[in-house]
């Protein structure tokens, strides 16, 4: 019998623990690993230099770490990929994905707005030597060039929750690999690899960690692509700390429970917001999820200042509900014209629903909406 995602989330990355005689996954904090056989060690380094993979014992923490590898293995399994590579942050994962294309002589990126503000800024600024063409989903094929190395999108998108047909984008991209940021949906609600995406990226800081106390990023992909990403991670140093890997592995075990519970609360709040006198529009994706976006008739800053139970802070995916004004924080770095063109209006609010009782959340939202 094939185990469900809920079961696999509990056991992924831990299937050898019984044989090891332990119950909790080991935490390996070593930065370096001794070896009396330097000839054998040099062979492993040569292997990594040519393939990006490392067999046998670890050598150095910037090449690999056993605890981080457990998290990578677990996330790859949940997303349905052969491999995954973890990074210090979500933006480090984005950077490595772009640099992988540049390293292969493919510096052009086609991207679909909106995306996270810092991703937008990195692409628009060309800081990593890339050049971007922003395209609507129906225009992706026309935007491709011989030097296009990546098609990048988020769905549901940050912060408007706009959805994009992943399979349609994959068809339009042809031989060009497609990267889908799956941070908002998580593998609980969608698995982009099933629709042909070659890379699936997460800001692990959000739902994968789930408690607002660990930062990380991860890209699920095939073994060959993972080798390239590991070589870039080694060269640039954007490694995930082993303690973060340990905490993210622990977070995965409750991921389906947290996402499904928060999604049910979010769906109820959406229905109530649609009938509120001070809300002019509500955005909620068909895939569901714990994220809500809505536009207020009054002053959005007054709403942010008026919440008492809900945490007024950037980020998302924690056990507590967070609310923020994207035009002021998460997407402030995006040029105003581009921001508004992507649907990020000055009255848009993004809320990440946590695990609180729906009535308590609604009471706080209602009184804050009346204040604005």
C-alpha positions, 0 to 999 in steps of 0.5 A: 500500500502506498502511504498517504502524504500525511503518513509520509510527512511523519516518516520521510527522512527518518526511515533508518532510525530504528536500525540506528537504535534512536527515535529522534533524528540525530543532530550533527553540528560538525563543521569538519569531518576527520579522515586518516585516509587523505587519498580516499578523501581527495577522491571524494572531493574530485567526485563532488567537483565533477558531479555535485554529489558526495559518496561515503563519509562527509568531508566538510560542512559546506559540502554536505551535512547528514542532518540537512540531508535528512531534510532534503530527502524528506522534502524531495519525497513529499514533492515527488522528486529524486532529490532536493537541495537546501539553502540558508534562506529562500532567497539563497535558493532563488539565487542558486537557481538563477546562477545555475542557468547563468553557469550554463550560458542561459542568462535570460529568464522569463517570469510571471508577476506577481512574485515575492518582492525580493525575487522581483527585485533580484530579477529586475536589477540583474544583480546576478547577471540575469536579464528578465522578461516579465510576461503574462501566462499567455505570452510566455512562449513568445517571450522565450529566446535562445538564451532563456534558461528558466521560466519562473513563477509563483502559484498561488502568487505572493501577495495577490494569490493569483493562480497560474496553470502550471501545465500550460506554462510547461507546454509553453516553455518547451525545452526551457525548464520551469521553476515553480515557487510552491511556498504558499501551497506546499506539497499538501495542496499541490505538487508542481512536479506532477504538472511538469515543473523541473524545479520546485522551490520553497521558502522553508522559513514559512510553512515547512518550518511552521513556527516562525523560528527557523530560516531556510530555502529548498529546491526539489529537482532531479539528481543532475540538477541537484548536483549543479545546485550543490556546486553553486551552494558550495561555491557561494556558501549559502548552506543551511545550518544543521540545527535549521535542518533539524527543525525543518525536518521536525516541521515537516512531520506536522505540515499536513495537519497545520496546513489543512487546519489553517486552510479550513479556518481561512475558508471560513474567514473568506466567506465572512470577509466577502460580506463585510462592509469595509472590504471591497474585494477578497482574493482566495485561490481555488487550491485553497490554503491558509493565505487570504488577500483582501482590499479594504475601503478605508485606511489599510495602515489603520487596520494593521495598527488595530489588530490585537490577537493577529500578529502585524508582521511580515512573513507567513506560515506560522502557527500564529496568524500574521497580517501585513500591508504588502505595498509597504513591506514585502513588495516595497522594493518593487517599483510602484508602477510594476507593483500596481501593474501586478495587482498589488494595490495600496489597499491590499492586505495579506493575511496568513491564517494560523491555528487560532480559533476562527471566532477569535480571529474573526472578532479581531479582524472585524474590530480592526476593519471597523477601525480602518 
